[in-house]
Amino acid sequence: MTPTSDQPAVTVVGIGADGWAGLGPAGREALAAAEVVVGGPRQLDLLPPECAGVRVAWPSPLRPAVPKLLAEHAGRRLAVLASGDPMFYGIGRALAEEAGPAALHVLPHPSSVSYACARMGWAMQDVDVVSAVGRDQAALAGALHDGRRVLVLAPDAATPAKVAELLRERGYGPSRMTVLEQLGGPAEHRVDGVADTWSAPEGDPLNVVAVECVRAAGAPRLPVVPGLPDDAYEHDGQLTKKYVRAATLAALAPAPGELLWDVGGGSGSIAVEWLRAHRACRAVSVERDPVRAERITRNARALGVPRLKVVTGAAPGALAGLPVPDAVFIGGGLTGAGLLETCWAALPAGGRLVANTVTLESEALLTEWYRRHGGELTRLAVAQAVPVGSFTGWRQAMPVTQWSVTKPPERA
C-alpha cells in the first residue's frame, strides 16, 4: 500500500544500541513493511533479514541530501532510521522542515541523554547538553560553570580526549569525566576519570561524555549575565569595557532566536555576550580589519559561542545580503557615509538599534537621529578608584554616549 494524502509519507523510527530487540511492535512493523529504509550504515546493519526493503545509506553531507531522497522515493513506503529520539539532535528536525510535520510518523526510542542520566543518577532537567555531532565542540566552553553537570554527545572515539583537553584549557581540569559507550546495548561500557589526568585510550565511537564541572583554583569565573571581565577577551584596546558592555546588552535586549548585527566588531564582545544569553540567539559580527576579524573568531570559540558568524569587510557595503536583523549594534564608524541609514533601513518594525560613541562628531550625529526618531540618549560615565600617592582617588574613563531606539511601524 502506498501512502495516501491522509497518511504520513515517512515513518521515522528511533533505534538504540540494543537494535531490533529494543524496538516496540510499531517500530518493527513499520520497518518490516517499508519498501525503502534510509539510515546510517551502523543503524541499517542492526536490521534483520525480514526487513526486506531496499536499504539506502545516508550520503555525506546529510542535510542537503534530504530533499533529493524524499523526492526520489515519493509514493513508496519509506522508513527512516534514527539514533535514539529522532527529534533530539536527530534527523527528525530536517525531515520535518523539508516534508512538514504532518508528513511524518515518528516513533522515538529513549535518547542517549535519557540513558546517560539513568546511568549517572542525574535528573535530566538539571543537565546541560552539548552536541559535538556535526557541530563545533568549542560550544562546551559556554556550559562550564562550577557544580554544573554536562553531557557531551560525541561524534567519534576521539571526543573524550578532546573534551578533557578543552576542560584543562578553560580552567576545569579537576572536573570528573565518565565516558558511557554503547548505551542500552549488550556491549555497554563506562570509563571514569578526571580531565587533568585523563589518559584513557580511544574506545567505542558510540559514546556520551558526562562531565561534573569543577573549576580549578584561580580559574576565571565567567557569569551568565552580560559584563564578562575585560581580561576574558583577547583584544588590542578595541573593546567595549565591562560596565558599558553590560548596559549595551541591556539596551539591545536579546531574546531566544533573535539575530544581532554587531557592526564594527572590534573584539566581538557584544556579539559574544549576545550569543551567551541563549543558545538560540544568532549574531553576525562585521569587522573591516582582518586581524581583528580573526581575533573575534578566537574570542567566540574561547567563550563557548563558535556559531558567531564573522564577516570581514567595511560597512555599510559588507552588510549587503545579510539576513534581516532583530537588533543592530554600531560600535564604530558611525560617521561613515550611509552607515546609520543602511542599518535603520534593514531593521524591521520593532527592531532595536543601539549605537555607542566617545567622539563629539559622532555624538552630534546621534543627537540628530535622536531628534528625528526618538528613543533614549544616554551618557554612560564610569570612574574607578585608583591609588593617588598614599591615598585613593577616582580615575574617570571617557564618557560614552549611547543612543538606543526601537523602530516604529511604518505609517500607512
Secondary structure, DSSP 8 states (H G I E B T S, - for coil): ----TTS-SEEEEEE-TTGGGG--HHHHHHHHH-SEEEE-HHHHTTS-TT--SEEEE--SSSGGGHHHHHHHTTTS-EEEEEES-TTSSSHHHHHHHHH-GGGEEEE----HHHHHHHHHT--GGGEEEEE-SSS-GGGGGGG--TT-EEEEE-SSTTHHHHHHHHHHHTT-TT-EEEEEESTTSTT-EEEEEEGGG-------SSEEEEEE----TT-----SSS---GGGS--SS----HHHHHHHHHHH---TT-EEEEES-TT-HHHHHHHHT-TT-EEEEEES-HHHHHHHHHHHHHTT-TT-EEEES-TTGGGTT----SEEEE-S-TTSTTHHHHHHHHS-TT-EEEEEE-SHHHHHHHHHHHHHH--EEEEE--EEEEEETTEEEEEE---EEEEEEE------
